[in-house]
Amino acid sequence: MNLKRVRKRDLCSLIRYLNFYHLSRDRIHYFSIRVKEELVKDLAKIYEIKEGEHDVSFRSTMTALPDFRYRMSDGQWYMGDQAVTLPRSRKDCSRQLHIVHRTTVLTF
């Protein structure tokens, strides 16, 4: 499977998102300088990839990973039925920090 109609930079965006938010141990390394066929092989280890007429679906073989769909007509990624914007660079990745304000008791 070579996914000719999916651009390499779109695959890199998916891998960047997965590496930053979901894959803690089994990250895909050096994805920006590797050839596209190697990236597809690495993604095939964690996703079942099916090419349709108008889209490519990535169904997770691991329970913790979300499923994705790439629509080729407009180059948009979908998580479920909702359109998502995947990061184009490492600077676009951000962790969400939630601070809860409540009373705290210190005991010495």
HELIX and SHEET records of a PDB file:
HELIX    1   1 LYS A    8  TYR A   21  1                                  14    
HELIX    2   2 LYS A   36  ILE A   46  1                                  11    
HELIX    3   3 ARG A   90  ASP A   92  5                                   3    
SHEET    1   A 5 TYR A  47  GLU A  51  0                                        
SHEET    2   A 5 ASP A  55  SER A  60 -1                                        
SHEET    3   A 5 PHE A  68  ARG A  71 -1                                        
SHEET    4   A 5 GLN A  76  MET A  79 -1                                        
SHEET    5   A 5 GLN A  82  VAL A  84 -1                                        
END                                                                             
